[in-house]
């Protein structure tokens, strides 16, 4: 059950980050899922540890996952653009 919740939270975090940050960039759904997983690991873990120190699913974990996904997307976007320029030209 916890794995299913983690997958859903990762998807939500990736799509929220895309909605808030993407701008002109268009991301594939799998990219947003991976960004959501990275954000969930980083942000969710940090926010959960700040709380009680346990790893239960809470609203702070979802908020932390979204913030982590936003940070990951801000880093990933320019890197992806540079890699695509290098492969095309």
Residue pairs with C-beta under 8 A, 6 or more apart in sequence:
2 57
5 57
6 40
9 36
9 40
9 44
9 57
9 61
9 62
9 65
10 33
10 36
10 37
10 39
10 40
10 65
11 32
11 33
11 36
12 36
12 62
12 65
12 66
13 35
13 36
13 39
13 40
13 43
13 62
13 65
13 66
13 68
13 69
14 31
14 32
14 33
14 34
14 35
14 36
14 37
14 39
14 69
14 73
15 32
15 36
16 66
16 69
16 70
17 32
17 35
17 36
17 39
17 66
17 69
17 70
17 72
17 73
18 27
18 32
18 35
18 73
20 70
21 70
21 73
21 74
21 77
22 73
22 77
25 77
25 80
25 81
27 35
27 73
31 76
31 80
35 69
35 72
35 73
35 76
36 65
36 69
38 68
38 69
38 72
39 65
39 66
39 67
39 68
39 69
39 70
39 71
39 72
39 73
40 61
40 65
40 68
40 69
41 68
42 68
42 71
42 72
43 63
43 64
43 65
43 66
43 67
43 68
43 69
43 71
44 61
44 62
44 64
44 65
44 68
45 55
45 64
46 64
46 68
47 60
47 61
47 63
47 64
47 65
47 67
48 54
48 55
48 56
48 58
48 60
48 61
48 64
50 60
51 58
51 60
